[in-house]
Amino acid sequence: MATGKMSIKSMFKTKQAILESKLSVLLEHPVTKGDHCESAWIDFFRSFLPSKYSVDKGFVFDSKGNVSEQIDIIIHEALYSPLIFGTDSGEKFITAESVYAIFDSKPKIDKGTLEYTNKKIDSVVKLERSARGVINAGKYMPPRELTPIIGGILAIDAIGTSTIEQHLSSNPLIDIGCAIKCTSFIAQRDASKNLSTVSFSNGEESVLSFFYIILDSLYRLGTVAGIDIRDYSDATVDSLKLSREDS
């Protein structure tokens, strides 16, 4: 049993070293650091997340025509996530109902980047989302309650954990984060988004801890509610009015 545990730790220490090395090298090249750092994190998520999740960069939009700010990393539903279109640079436009989690990628977690990330997350969570019943094994299931969208920040380095905790109080949309050189964290909040507690990992296990944090957070969400594609057709195709008898 102990050997198995050491094997998992060793695997993630290697993954952490590779990710840290890749990001550190990229940050030395200011012209390309933005896109490539996002890509490094996207590759990291894709390396272990189950196939039900897609991971992309881009924009989130709703049926009212509202569009979020540009988001570095978006984890969204792979099976029932209609992508309207993508750009030549690989950015995707993703329906708000399909989103599980969003992240901002920064060199360092500090007061300024926490505030900036909170604004990015707000541009997504304030979008309008629909919910529709689904057919499961031939049986109609009523619409489920909308799941919260996880908001997070990703970086190489960070300020001290006590200062992070202090700034998380005034940035209520940030739930989790990872600074691969020093810590990962998860913030517990009440229904009003007031901060209750923050749990931090130590630097040597920051990536391993973050692996468990994100998987557990996604597990708790379950599956996003079924998207009501009729809302989008009503907004974009004047002559098309789909039946709503099964609502």
Buried (B, 14 or more C-beta within 10 A) or exposed (E): EEEEEEEEEEEBBEBBEBBBEBBBEBBEEEEEBEBBBBBBBBEBBBEEBEEEBBBBBBBBBBBEEEBBBBBBBBBBBBEBBEBEEEEEEEBBBBBBBBBBBBBBBBBBBBBEBBEBBBEBBBBBBEBEBBBBBBEEEEEEEEBBEEBBBBBBBBBBBBBEBEBBBBBBEEBBBBBBBBBBBBBBBBBEBEEEEEBEEBEBBEBEBBBBBBBBBBEEBBEEEEBBBBBBBBBBBBEEEEEEEEEEEEE
